[in-house]
Amino acid sequence: MLRKYGWLVVFAVFMFLFEGLLMQWIELMSTESDKCRNMNSVNPLKLVNCSELE
């Protein structure tokens, strides 16, 4: 059974890793400016542009 479906498990793991890397790459390409946390804000978890804090 493992020989029969082993390729499917390997394929699923490969696709999971590939999707994770692809999402990281898209997120990296979509953020064109450096993001910082504004600790004086109401919501410090929200990322804002670092140029706005200066």
ROSE-4610 file (N, C-alpha, C; in Angstrom, 1 decimal, always signed):
// ROSE-4610
residu = [M/M/M/L/L/L/R/R/R/K/K/K/Y/Y/Y/G/G/G/W/W/W/L/L/L/V/V/V/V/V/V/F/F/F/A/A/A/V/V/V/F/F/F/M/M/M/F/F/F/L/L/L/F/F/F/E/E/E/G/G/G/L/L/L/L/L/L/M/M/M/Q/Q/Q/W/W/W/I/I/I/E/E/E/L/L/L/M/M/M/S/S/S/T/T/T/E/E/E/S/S/S/D/D/D/K/K/K/C/C/C/R/R/R/N/N/N/M/M/M/N/N/N/S/S/S/V/V/V/N/N/N/P/P/P/L/L/L/K/K/K/L/L/L/V/V/V/N/N/N/C/C/C/S/S/S/E/E/E/L/L/L/E/E/E]
num = [1/1/1/2/2/2/3/3/3/4/4/4/5/5/5/6/6/6/7/7/7/8/8/8/9/9/9/10/10/10/11/11/11/12/12/12/13/13/13/14/14/14/15/15/15/16/16/16/17/17/17/18/18/18/19/19/19/20/20/20/21/21/21/22/22/22/23/23/23/24/24/24/25/25/25/26/26/26/27/27/27/28/28/28/29/29/29/30/30/30/31/31/31/32/32/32/33/33/33/34/34/34/35/35/35/36/36/36/37/37/37/38/38/38/39/39/39/40/40/40/41/41/41/42/42/42/43/43/43/44/44/44/45/45/45/46/46/46/47/47/47/48/48/48/49/49/49/50/50/50/51/51/51/52/52/52/53/53/53/54/54/54]
x = [+0.8/+0.0/+0.9/+2.0/+2.8/+3.5/+3.9/+4.5/+3.4/+2.2/+1.2/+0.8/+0.8/+0.4/+1.5/+2.7/+3.9/+4.1/+4.0/+4.2/+3.2/+2.0/+1.0/+1.3/+1.8/+2.3/+3.4/+4.4/+5.5/+5.1/+4.1/+3.6/+2.8/+2.1/+1.3/+2.2/+3.3/+4.3/+5.0/+5.4/+6.1/+5.2/+3.9/+3.0/+2.7/+2.7/+2.5/+3.7/+4.9/+6.1/+6.2/+5.9/+5.9/+4.9/+3.7/+2.7/+3.2/+3.8/+4.3/+5.4/+6.3/+7.3/+6.7/+5.8/+5.1/+4.4/+3.7/+3.0/+4.0/+5.1/+6.1/+6.7/+6.9/+7.5/+6.5/+5.2/+4.2/+4.1/+4.1/+4.1/+5.3/+6.4/+7.7/+7.6/+7.1/+7.0/+5.9/+4.9/+3.8/+4.1/+5.0/+5.4/+6.6/+6.3/+7.3/+8.1/+7.5/+8.2/+8.3/+9.3/+9.5/+8.3/+7.9/+6.8/+7.3/+6.7/+7.0/+5.8/+6.0/+4.8/+4.8/+3.6/+3.5/+3.0/+3.9/+3.5/+2.7/+2.6/+1.8/+0.3/+0.1/-1.2/-2.2/-3.5/-4.5/-4.3/-3.9/-3.6/-2.1/-1.3/+0.2/+0.5/-0.4/-0.2/-0.3/-1.0/-1.1/+0.2/+0.7/+1.9/+1.7/+2.5/+2.4/+3.8/+3.8/+5.1/+6.0/+7.3/+8.3/+8.4/+8.2/+8.4/+7.3/+6.2/+5.1/+5.4/+6.3/+6.7/+7.7/+8.4/+9.5/+9.0]
y = [-1.2/+0.0/+1.3/+1.2/+2.4/+2.6/+1.5/+1.7/+2.2/+1.8/+2.2/+3.7/+4.2/+5.6/+6.5/+6.0/+6.7/+8.0/+7.8/+9.0/+10.1/+9.7/+10.7/+11.5/+10.8/+11.5/+12.4/+12.0/+12.8/+14.0/+13.8/+14.9/+15.9/+15.4/+16.3/+17.2/+16.6/+17.3/+18.3/+17.9/+18.9/+20.1/+19.8/+20.9/+21.8/+21.2/+22.1/+23.0/+22.5/+23.3/+24.3/+23.9/+24.9/+26.0/+25.7/+26.7/+27.7/+27.2/+28.1/+29.0/+28.5/+29.3/+30.3/+29.9/+30.8/+32.0/+31.7/+32.7/+33.7/+33.2/+34.0/+35.0/+34.4/+35.2/+36.3/+36.0/+37.0/+38.0/+37.7/+38.6/+39.6/+39.0/+39.8/+40.8/+40.3/+41.2/+42.3/+42.0/+43.0/+44.1/+43.8/+44.9/+45.7/+46.8/+47.6/+48.5/+48.8/+49.6/+48.9/+49.3/+48.7/+48.9/+47.9/+48.0/+48.0/+48.9/+49.0/+49.0/+48.8/+48.8/+50.2/+50.8/+52.1/+51.8/+51.8/+51.5/+52.5/+53.7/+54.8/+54.7/+53.8/+53.7/+52.9/+53.0/+52.3/+50.8/+50.4/+49.0/+48.8/+48.5/+48.4/+47.2/+46.3/+45.1/+45.4/+46.5/+46.9/+47.5/+47.0/+47.5/+48.7/+49.7/+51.0/+51.2/+52.1/+52.4/+53.1/+52.8/+53.3/+54.8/+55.3/+56.7/+57.5/+57.0/+57.7/+58.0/+57.2/+57.3/+58.4/+58.8/+59.8/+61.2]
z = [+0.0/+0.0/+0.0/+0.8/+0.8/-0.6/-1.2/-2.6/-3.6/-3.4/-4.3/-4.2/-2.9/-2.7/-2.2/-2.2/-1.7/-2.5/-3.9/-4.7/-4.5/-4.1/-3.8/-2.5/-1.5/-0.3/-0.6/-1.4/-1.7/-2.5/-3.5/-4.3/-3.4/-2.4/-1.5/-0.7/-0.2/+0.7/-0.2/-1.4/-2.3/-2.6/-2.9/-3.3/-2.1/-0.9/+0.3/+0.5/+0.4/+0.5/-0.6/-1.8/-3.0/-2.8/-2.3/-2.1/-1.0/+0.1/+1.1/+0.6/-0.2/-0.8/-1.7/-2.5/-3.5/-2.8/-1.7/-0.9/-0.3/+0.2/+0.8/-0.2/-1.4/-2.5/-3.0/-3.1/-3.5/-2.4/-1.1/-0.1/-0.1/-0.3/-0.4/-1.6/-2.7/-3.9/-3.7/-2.9/-2.8/-1.8/-0.9/+0.1/-0.5/-1.0/-1.7/-0.7/+0.4/+1.4/+2.7/+3.6/+4.8/+5.8/+6.5/+7.4/+8.8/+9.6/+11.0/+11.8/+13.1/+14.1/+14.7/+14.7/+15.4/+16.8/+17.8/+19.2/+19.8/+19.3/+19.8/+19.3/+18.4/+17.8/+18.6/+18.3/+19.0/+18.8/+17.6/+17.2/+16.9/+17.8/+17.5/+16.6/+16.4/+15.6/+14.1/+13.8/+12.4/+11.9/+10.8/+10.2/+9.4/+9.5/+8.8/+8.1/+7.1/+6.5/+7.5/+7.4/+8.3/+8.1/+6.8/+6.5/+7.2/+7.5/+8.2/+9.7/+10.3/+11.7/+11.9/+10.9/+11.1/+11.1]
